[in-house]
């Protein structure tokens, strides 16, 4: 395994609902 991070920019209709779903996904370090 390498020490590499990647960034994804996502948009959803209900921001707070989407942020909570994405935050719980494996490998996600942070959301804001």
C-alpha positions as CSV (number, residue, x, y, z in Angstrom):
1,X,0.0,0.0,0.0
2,X,1.3,3.5,-0.8
3,X,0.9,6.7,1.2
4,X,-1.1,8.4,-1.5
5,X,-4.3,10.5,-1.2
6,X,-6.6,11.7,-3.9
7,X,-9.2,14.4,-3.9
8,X,-12.8,14.1,-5.2
9,X,-15.2,17.0,-5.5
10,X,-18.8,15.9,-5.3
11,X,-22.1,17.8,-5.4
12,X,-25.5,16.7,-4.2
13,X,-29.0,18.1,-3.8
14,X,-29.1,17.9,0.0
15,X,-25.6,18.9,1.1
16,X,-25.8,17.8,4.7
17,X,-27.4,14.4,3.8
18,X,-24.7,13.7,1.1
19,X,-21.9,14.8,3.4
20,X,-22.9,12.3,6.1
21,X,-23.2,9.4,3.5
22,X,-19.8,10.1,2.0
23,X,-18.2,10.5,5.4
24,X,-19.1,6.9,6.3
25,X,-17.6,5.4,3.1
26,X,-14.4,3.3,3.5
27,X,-11.3,5.2,2.7
28,X,-12.8,8.7,3.2
29,X,-10.5,10.8,5.4
30,X,-12.6,14.0,5.7
31,X,-15.5,15.9,4.3
32,X,-16.4,19.6,4.5
